[in-house]
Amino acid sequence: MEALLARGWRPVPFHDFILKIHARCDLACDYCYMYQSADQGWRERPKVMSPALAERAAGRIGEHLRAHSLTRVNVTLHGGEPLLAGPELITRVVRAVRREAGDAEARIQIQTNGVRLTESYLRLFDRLGVRVGVSLDGDRAAHDAHRRDARGRGSYDATSRALRRLAGESFAHLYAGLLCVVDPSHDPIATYRALLAFDPPSVDFLLPHGNWSAPPPLTGEGSPRRPYGEWLIAVFDHWYDAPRKPTRVRLFEEIINGLLGGTPHAESLGLEPDRIVVVETDGAIERSDALKSAYEGAAATGLNVMDASFDDALRLPVVAGGQLGFEGLSETCRACAIARVCGGGMYAHRYRPGSGFANPSVYCQDLYLLIGHIRRRLDRDVVALRAGLR
């Protein structure tokens, strides 16, 4: 860390704060990074964040904003399932964050599985100015294949009812979008159309968390299969060829941004410094949740908001590792033609025992296939556009 600072490198302040206000869930999704992966630290944490700790976390956010003269901050209420925390705690957290943010803009969102998203909650979020993101994996078959409760019952019906409320005229302005975990065993176009049926303003496709020691489903080291890339290509072509884009697809837009010379702003790709920090229900300051899929304690910093600031976390080597951009990539990635777009993939997906995160993503071949396909589509369109302008 000292060598980096001596060379003139400086950490980038956190902009995205994830507050884990409840550490349990009413679903038992089989791909969950929190409950089904290597890090089982949730078992030792309080079920719910205390009001006093929530106030302290909000105070630390305000402190960080003032220290770095930030004018805007993103705060996500998360879990587990954050709606389990109840309306009283949610209200207290939101009001504390806005108070501590002062003149800075506090964009607050809650990320939920939707099972408990009643009209009462939506009215509360309307009063508080909180946007709502919902997890949906497609149609009933695709969604209920993974997103079931502890008794094995699917959650599609409850989630779809909540989405119809959210997408309705009264609350559509609160609708942040959908998160969908890719499952190549389900039809890509059917999945995408099922998502569009709920009129989302945006869709974020997520690759199931995996790494070189625990590869994602349908893949394996040395396998020629690239099922995730092929699945995403099918969705991309359907989205790209639509006469008008019915919804934003963040992954595709960020890849296009990178191919056209911009800098992708997504945790899943690109070289932007990691600006995400998590506060757990016991006040622990942690790195991105996705790291819990790597090994026990991978996300830990050893700090707590009760006696440490977010600037203290920025000074840690483990946090700096996620902010090094191109310099932080493996030799293989630095030599790759699409490194500036892919950025090595999500940091958590690079883990391999023995070499840590200094590796290509376990999804390297899938990302290479997808980005190459999008580049060819763009190249053809640019050629056609130039010919039409002659």
Protein Blocks (a to p, Z undefined) as FASTA:
>chain_A
ZZmmmnopacdddfbdcddfbfcdfbdcfkbmklmmmblklmmpcfbdcfklmmmmmmmm
mmmmmmnopabdcddddedjfklnojklmmmmmmmmmmmnmmaccddddddehlmmcfkl
mmmmmmnopacddddebjfklmmmmmccfkopafklmmmmmmmmmmmmklmmmmnbdcdd
ddfkbcfklmmmmmmmnopabdcdddddddfklccehiaehiabdfklmmmmmmmmmmmm
pmbafbdcfklmmmmmmmnopacddfkgcjbdcfbdcddfkopacddfklmmmpghklpg
oiafklpcfklmmmpmklmmmmnmmmlpcfklmmpmklmmnnnpafklmgcghjlmaccd
fklmmmmmmmmmmmmmmmmmmmmmmmmmZZ
